[in-house]
Structures are given as C-alpha cells and as structure tokens.
Amino acid sequence: MIVDAPPIPRPRSGRHRSARLGTALCWLAVAPPALWAALRLIGLDRGPLVQALAFTPYVAGFSVLALSLALALRRWWPAALAAVAAVALLGVVIPRALASSQPAAGGPTVRLLTANLLAGAGDARTLVELVRRYEVDVLTVQEFTPDAQVALDRFGLDRLLPHRQLNAEAGASGSGLYSRWPLSDVGVRHSRNGWRFTQAYGTVAVPGAGPVRVESAHPAAPSAVDQVGAWHADLKAQPPATPDGGLRILAGDFNATLDHSPLRALLNTGYVDAADAAGAGLTGTWGPYDGDLIPPVTIDHVLVDRRIAVRSVKVLALPGSDHRPVLTTLTHPHPHPHP
C-alpha cells in the first residue's frame, strides 16, 4: 500500500513580506513625530529647526494618525512610541484651545488691537473700521510706514485714538502705538540685530486702573539660518514682566509661536499669552495668505501681566496684509497697586 507523504509546507513569503512592509511603514510614520516631540520638549531652537517648530500643532495632529496606524496594524512597539509622542505633543498643544481661569480683576475693560501692516500694505480703511466697530482703546502696529500713517488719519484714526507714539519708516521697520487715553514716558526701542525693527512704547493712563506700559513688539524674523541668532537676541531683549511693579503689555508680531523656547522664557517672567488664556491659541495669525500651501501659524501675540484678566480674543482679517489682527479684551486690576 502506497501512502502519499504529507506536503512540505512552503514559506509564506508573500505574507511575511507584507508583515515586514507593514512594520516598516509604522516605524516610518512614528519616527518623525517622536523625534519632533523630543526636540520640542528639549527646546532645541537652532538653525532650520526654528521654522519647523512653528508647525508643531500640525505634527501633534499627525501623531494621532501615526498612533492609529500602528494600533490598526498591531505593531505594538511602534504603537508604544507613537503613544508617548502623541501624549507629549498633544499635552503642549491642546491647552491652547482651552480657556484658563483668570484673576479676579475688577477694574475697567480695555480693548487692545495689534496689527502687522506688511510694510504699509494693510488696508487702512479696514483697520480704522475695526477700531471703530470694536471700540478699540489701544492699537499697536508693526511694519508701519509714513504712507500708512497718513492713510489711517485720513480715515479718522486721529479722532478715534488721538494719543500716539509713532515711528513710521519706509519698509518693514516702522512701529506705532495709538491710544484713546493720554500717553507718557514714550519712546522707541531699536533692534540692534538682524532686521532693525523698531518698537514704539508708552505708558497708557487707563482711567480707574492706573498706568500700564504698552509696547508694539516686533523681534527679528528667523527667515533664514543666518537670522536665527538675531531672532534669539531680539526675543531675549524684550522687556520682561514686572510682577512686583507696574503692569506691562507686549503686543505685536513676535515671529515666534508658543513652541519656541525664547517666547516661553519671556512668558515665564510674568506674562500670559492672551490667546492661550482665552482658548484661542491655535488660531493662525500668519499664513501666508497668498495661495501658498504653507498652513497658518500663530506668531502674533498679546502678552499681558498675569494680574490682568483676559476676557476674549478674536482674530480678525486685514486685506493687504499677510498677518491677521488680534483683538483682545482685558480687565485690569482695580485699584492698581503700583500707580
């Protein structure tokens, strides 16, 4: 009797190849957000990483997709690394979308608007209309030119905000501070690095709340690797908060997001990012908005003394500019402890 021998099993090369491919795909998807999370937590703002870190919120979203892929393919080691990266990235990003508790400030309400005019190209009529519509009390402008100064007054800004400290210059270096109330101790800060931006400042006499120092902030832009040193220096040179002294507000185009360590170091002196406090910290303020595929990032900020309560933040639109104005409603302490 002849008995057939059992068939010799053949290696399932196709299935094994597919498994290896799936594992490789998982590692390729997981590695970038994991590396990004490490760089963000370390605070490694150097060279081309400065520009890259501005897009951390988008990488945080991608980290969730990478984790989902690893879990769906049951690749547990990549999934573990993806989970750590997702938790780290989401942990620094999600709080910006959640409003935080505010100090019990009982003083007057102040509405502050900041706008980058793109070398004076921002539409003056629209900006004045925003000041009028939202009853703005204080306005800071960057990239402020002589032509922009004339146009703003032509549309009535001189009647709405008659007190001002202005440094209009051709190009992108000019700066301005407008106020409904009188200004004192005014001046202009000159950057010694990079782009030579200027920053107008003054002390605003807020009725019922005492004085508050307001400055139109505009540090250098890290537009190229050789500008990163100037960017670091300009952010480090910004006036720190004075938690044991008078109130300060910095408002403008910081050319930095909350994922950049120099801006976080400035906040740690005693400021609060108003958009972050109001739960609007993920709204992009710079596109560019000219059809490029670069997604918006949040580089325009209003930094306020921690004793000031942030009631709301609204990101508006300004035709002609690649930045979006930021409107902040604040409640000041009353009475101010250091007049």
Wavefront OBJ file of the C-alpha trace (Angstrom):
o trace
v 0.000 0.000 0.000
v 1.442 3.334 -1.052
v 0.822 6.221 1.244
v 1.353 9.737 -0.052
v 3.753 11.780 2.015
v 2.258 14.919 3.538
v 3.037 18.066 1.552
v 6.032 20.013 2.738
v 4.839 23.420 3.935
v 6.223 26.246 1.882
v 7.188 29.517 3.470
v 4.523 32.098 3.103
v 6.869 34.610 1.613
v 4.108 36.906 0.443
v 2.573 37.182 3.905
v 5.943 37.676 5.584
v 6.887 40.346 3.098
v 3.604 42.112 3.759
v 4.205 41.953 7.512
v 7.688 43.416 7.170
v 6.325 46.147 4.948
v 3.641 46.989 7.500
v 6.203 47.175 10.292
v 8.475 49.403 8.239
v 5.556 51.645 7.357
v 4.669 52.012 11.043
v 8.205 52.972 12.023
v 8.384 55.474 9.171
v 5.134 57.064 10.351
v 6.013 57.037 14.052
v 9.642 58.186 13.951
v 9.083 61.814 12.788
v 6.555 62.823 15.495
v 8.655 61.027 18.124
v 11.754 62.980 17.100
v 9.688 66.169 16.899
v 8.355 65.651 20.418
v 11.898 65.231 21.737
v 13.087 68.425 20.017
v 10.062 70.376 21.270
v 10.425 69.212 24.864
v 14.165 69.877 24.884
v 13.608 73.334 23.405
v 16.157 72.926 20.622
v 15.533 76.168 18.700
v 18.514 76.130 16.384
v 19.037 76.589 12.660
v 16.229 75.373 10.401
v 14.504 73.785 13.412
v 13.240 77.249 14.409
v 10.965 77.468 11.388
v 9.973 73.813 11.628
v 8.883 74.004 15.270
v 6.291 76.641 14.364
v 4.233 73.808 12.832
v 4.145 71.679 16.000
v 0.301 71.754 16.263
v 0.070 70.089 12.853
v 2.608 67.444 13.835
v 0.587 66.816 17.001
v -2.402 66.012 14.803
v -0.280 63.726 12.623
v 0.986 61.907 15.734
v -2.551 60.712 16.385
v -2.748 59.320 12.846
v 0.595 57.557 13.302
v -0.644 56.006 16.536
v -3.880 54.892 14.878
v -1.923 53.234 12.068
v 0.324 51.328 14.469
v -2.646 50.148 16.509
v -4.605 49.108 13.423
v -1.666 47.012 12.194
v -0.997 45.688 15.693
v 2.598 46.806 15.743
v 2.930 47.223 19.467
v 6.425 48.668 19.773
v 5.797 51.387 17.199
v 2.413 51.951 18.857
v 4.075 52.458 22.250
v 6.488 55.042 20.851
v 3.659 56.737 18.941
v 1.588 56.938 22.132
v 4.417 58.625 24.023
v 4.940 61.131 21.189
v 1.224 61.864 20.864
v 0.808 62.432 24.598
v 3.829 64.765 24.657
v 2.766 66.803 21.638
v -0.920 66.982 22.470
v -0.008 67.867 26.048
v 1.666 71.094 24.909
v -0.824 71.927 22.143
v -4.326 71.127 23.430
v -4.257 73.567 26.403
v -4.129 76.436 23.901
v -7.658 75.551 22.832
v -8.948 75.549 26.425
v -9.733 78.743 28.302
v -7.963 79.034 31.653
v -9.138 80.612 34.880
v -8.483 84.336 35.184
v -7.509 86.563 38.097
v -10.275 88.361 39.935
v -9.635 91.713 38.299
v -12.349 94.264 38.987
v -11.070 97.267 37.098
v -12.067 98.758 33.761
v -12.239 96.892 30.465
v -9.611 97.705 27.846
v -9.803 96.575 24.218
v -6.413 96.241 22.568
v -5.810 95.535 18.877
v -2.482 94.681 17.268
v -1.838 94.516 13.517
v 1.137 93.967 11.231
v 0.609 96.160 8.147
v 3.028 94.347 5.775
v 5.223 97.359 5.022
v 2.162 99.614 4.997
v 0.159 97.497 2.531
v -2.579 96.625 5.041
v -5.842 98.320 4.133
v -6.098 101.500 6.224
v -9.863 101.868 5.812
v -10.456 98.349 7.139
v -8.150 98.842 10.106
v -9.854 102.072 11.132
v -13.232 100.408 10.726
v -12.093 97.595 13.057
v -11.032 100.192 15.630
v -14.421 101.886 15.322
v -16.551 98.718 15.276
v -14.879 97.083 18.274
v -14.376 100.327 20.213
v -10.657 99.725 20.479
v -8.850 101.658 23.209
v -5.235 100.835 22.351
v -3.741 99.931 18.965
v -0.237 98.703 18.209
v 1.003 98.438 14.632
v 4.116 96.954 13.062
v 5.661 97.455 9.603
v 4.247 100.964 9.874
v 5.110 103.395 7.074
v 4.629 107.165 6.568
v 2.002 106.467 3.902
v 0.130 104.203 6.311
v 0.209 106.917 8.972
v -1.344 109.439 6.582
v -3.966 106.973 5.334
v -5.051 105.929 8.830
v -5.647 109.526 9.872
v -7.429 110.248 6.603
v -9.992 107.594 7.540
v -10.420 109.001 11.043
v -7.977 107.217 13.343
v -6.749 110.557 14.713
v -10.229 111.190 16.092
v -10.730 107.697 17.499
v -7.276 107.312 19.082
v -5.797 110.807 19.397
v -2.831 109.949 21.609
v 0.086 108.266 19.874
v 3.775 107.420 19.815
v 4.729 106.780 16.196
v 7.869 105.798 14.384
v 6.817 105.490 10.751
v 9.589 104.262 8.461
v 9.735 103.065 4.872
v 9.780 99.304 4.528
v 9.082 96.946 7.413
v 10.908 98.556 10.338
v 8.318 101.122 11.488
v 6.186 100.837 14.611
v 3.312 102.684 16.227
v 1.263 102.928 19.408
v -2.170 104.627 19.434
v -4.339 105.215 22.492
v -7.711 106.604 23.456
v -6.114 107.924 26.650
v -3.023 110.042 27.299
v 0.457 108.551 26.962
v 3.572 109.297 28.983
v 7.166 108.009 29.115
v 7.034 107.355 25.390
v 9.902 106.170 23.244
v 11.076 103.819 20.522
v 13.174 100.709 21.031
v 15.663 99.998 18.231
v 16.718 96.447 17.491
v 20.481 96.036 17.243
v 20.194 92.765 15.367
v 19.047 91.365 12.086
v 16.103 93.200 10.612
v 16.484 96.505 12.521
v 12.823 96.545 13.510
v 11.674 99.263 15.908
v 9.188 99.073 18.773
v 7.136 102.084 19.876
v 6.170 102.144 23.538
v 4.462 104.326 26.101
v 2.599 104.298 29.396
v -1.162 104.447 28.964
v -3.180 106.249 31.634
v -6.122 103.831 31.875
v -8.946 105.608 33.771
v -9.756 103.831 37.007
v -6.859 101.403 36.728
v -3.701 103.438 36.771
v -0.912 103.337 34.190
v 0.083 100.356 32.069
v 3.195 100.129 29.913
v 2.356 99.035 26.347
v 4.908 98.193 23.659
v 4.452 97.278 19.997
v 6.637 94.184 19.794
v 8.439 93.111 16.614
v 11.526 90.905 17.080
v 13.594 89.776 14.112
v 12.176 87.059 11.869
v 14.046 83.720 11.597
v 13.602 83.805 7.837
v 16.997 82.189 7.181
v 19.539 80.248 9.199
v 21.836 83.268 9.452
v 18.997 85.261 11.082
v 18.346 82.809 13.914
v 20.943 84.441 16.171
v 19.290 87.836 15.733
v 15.901 86.243 16.401
v 17.156 84.774 19.683
v 18.757 88.068 20.691
v 15.682 90.157 19.894
v 13.343 87.898 21.848
v 15.744 87.851 24.786
v 15.887 91.672 24.692
v 12.107 92.078 25.037
v 11.189 93.814 28.311
v 10.327 91.235 30.969
v 7.179 91.420 33.027
v 7.379 93.230 36.354
v 5.126 91.184 38.657
v 6.149 93.263 41.682
v 5.866 96.577 39.855
v 3.739 98.271 37.227
v 1.653 96.490 34.626
v 3.153 95.709 31.210
v 1.692 94.554 27.894
v 3.642 93.474 24.826
v 1.523 93.250 21.680
v 2.627 92.573 18.142
v 4.309 90.268 15.669
v 6.742 88.156 17.700
v 7.822 85.954 14.788
v 7.548 83.077 17.263
v 4.932 80.611 18.464
v 4.407 79.080 21.875
v 6.513 76.155 20.657
v 9.623 78.350 20.628
v 11.577 78.353 23.870
v 12.629 82.058 23.791
v 8.974 83.130 23.767
v 8.161 80.715 26.579
v 11.076 82.128 28.570
v 9.628 85.624 28.119
v 6.236 84.414 29.319
v 7.865 82.897 32.395
v 8.910 86.367 33.576
v 5.266 87.029 34.476
v 3.279 87.376 31.255
v 0.290 85.408 29.961
v -0.371 84.858 26.278
v -3.886 86.262 25.879
v -4.979 83.886 23.111
v -3.725 80.892 25.082
v -5.595 82.100 28.176
v -8.809 82.611 26.193
v -8.698 79.234 24.435
v -7.881 80.798 21.052
v -4.213 79.886 20.978
v -4.452 77.615 17.942
v -5.900 80.215 15.592
v -3.342 81.071 12.926
v -2.348 84.713 12.516
v 0.176 84.414 9.662
v -0.372 82.362 6.514
v 0.958 83.467 4.225
v -2.428 84.081 2.649
v -1.337 84.450 -0.970
v -2.135 80.973 -2.230
v 0.949 79.215 -0.890
v 0.481 75.789 0.655
v 2.099 76.818 3.936
v -0.505 76.351 6.707
v -1.169 79.267 9.091
v 0.851 79.610 12.275
v 0.322 81.728 15.378
v 3.094 84.327 15.629
v 1.105 87.465 16.549
v 0.510 87.686 20.291
v -0.687 89.900 23.102
v 1.333 89.195 26.246
v -0.270 90.649 29.366
v 0.727 90.864 33.006
v -0.658 87.909 34.955
v -2.669 90.294 37.141
v -4.731 91.321 34.102
v -7.763 89.158 33.261
v -8.225 88.081 29.641
v -11.916 88.117 28.709
v -11.776 87.309 24.992
v -9.517 87.129 21.949
v -10.675 87.446 18.361
v -8.502 87.016 15.268
v -9.708 89.341 12.507
v -8.868 89.943 8.844
v -6.935 92.809 7.248
v -6.845 92.904 3.421
v -3.429 93.680 2.017
v -1.503 92.168 4.915
v -0.219 88.620 5.340
v -0.950 88.885 9.074
v -4.308 88.860 10.820
v -5.013 91.443 13.541
v -5.567 90.182 17.074
v -8.237 91.845 19.227
v -8.013 91.272 22.967
v -10.497 92.326 25.639
v -8.872 92.736 29.048
v -9.982 93.606 32.570
v -7.387 95.476 34.586
v -6.902 95.240 38.338
v -8.688 97.852 40.394
v -7.214 99.700 42.030
v -3.738 99.249 40.618
v -1.312 98.568 43.488
v 1.609 100.481 41.905
v 0.420 103.758 40.348
l 1 2 3 4 5 6 7 8 9 10 11 12 13 14 15 16 17 18 19 20 21 22 23 24 25 26 27 28 29 30 31 32 33 34 35 36 37 38 39 40 41 42 43 44 45 46 47 48 49 50 51 52 53 54 55 56 57 58 59 60 61 62 63 64 65 66 67 68 69 70 71 72 73 74 75 76 77 78 79 80 81 82 83 84 85 86 87 88 89 90 91 92 93 94 95 96 97 98 99 100 101 102 103 104 105 106 107 108 109 110 111 112 113 114 115 116 117 118 119 120 121 122 123 124 125 126 127 128 129 130 131 132 133 134 135 136 137 138 139 140 141 142 143 144 145 146 147 148 149 150 151 152 153 154 155 156 157 158 159 160 161 162 163 164 165 166 167 168 169 170 171 172 173 174 175 176 177 178 179 180 181 182 183 184 185 186 187 188 189 190 191 192 193 194 195 196 197 198 199 200 201 202 203 204 205 206 207 208 209 210 211 212 213 214 215 216 217 218 219 220 221 222 223 224 225 226 227 228 229 230 231 232 233 234 235 236 237 238 239 240 241 242 243 244 245 246 247 248 249 250 251 252 253 254 255 256 257 258 259 260 261 262 263 264 265 266 267 268 269 270 271 272 273 274 275 276 277 278 279 280 281 282 283 284 285 286 287 288 289 290 291 292 293 294 295 296 297 298 299 300 301 302 303 304 305 306 307 308 309 310 311 312 313 314 315 316 317 318 319 320 321 322 323 324 325 326 327 328 329 330 331 332 333 334 335 336 337 338 339
